[in-house]
């Protein structure tokens, strides 16, 4: 085990229907999965309820890992078409950000995340799940694509920020 104060990386794949989240424990030579999941919401609930559920989970994760949380949180950047789906994604992102005040938020494009875990920026979601599972040495048994995507975002943050800052 390596003595690192800021040892947990928190990442999200924002979506109103299912926001994926992942926490990597970076106390070891290679990062280990600490927690992963999906903040699932029902389309039959009002947006205010769905957004409150997302914000509550982010608040819970921040509190649980506060003693060793890395000073950046990583998100996958959503699509930029102006339609209802995009609007819902940005509402979910707003709920996330409301609970992350004081922490720098770093975004990655979907192609950057795919490239980091598969070597191919145009990989499909199945290949992303396979790639991140292989890199972390965990089974490819994700409950949702949101989970595997969030874990891929966390691993991308680990490669592009955490390693550079902790070991420079």
Secondary structure, DSSP 8 states (H G I E B T S, - for coil): ----SS-EEEEEE--SSEEEEEEEE-SSSS-EEEEEEEEE--TTS-HHHHHHHHHHHHHHHHHHTGGGEEEEEEEE------SHHHHHHHHHHHHHHHT-TTSEEEEE-HHHHHHHHHS-TT--HHHHHHHHHHHHT--S--SSHHHHHHHHHHHHHIIIIIHHHHH-
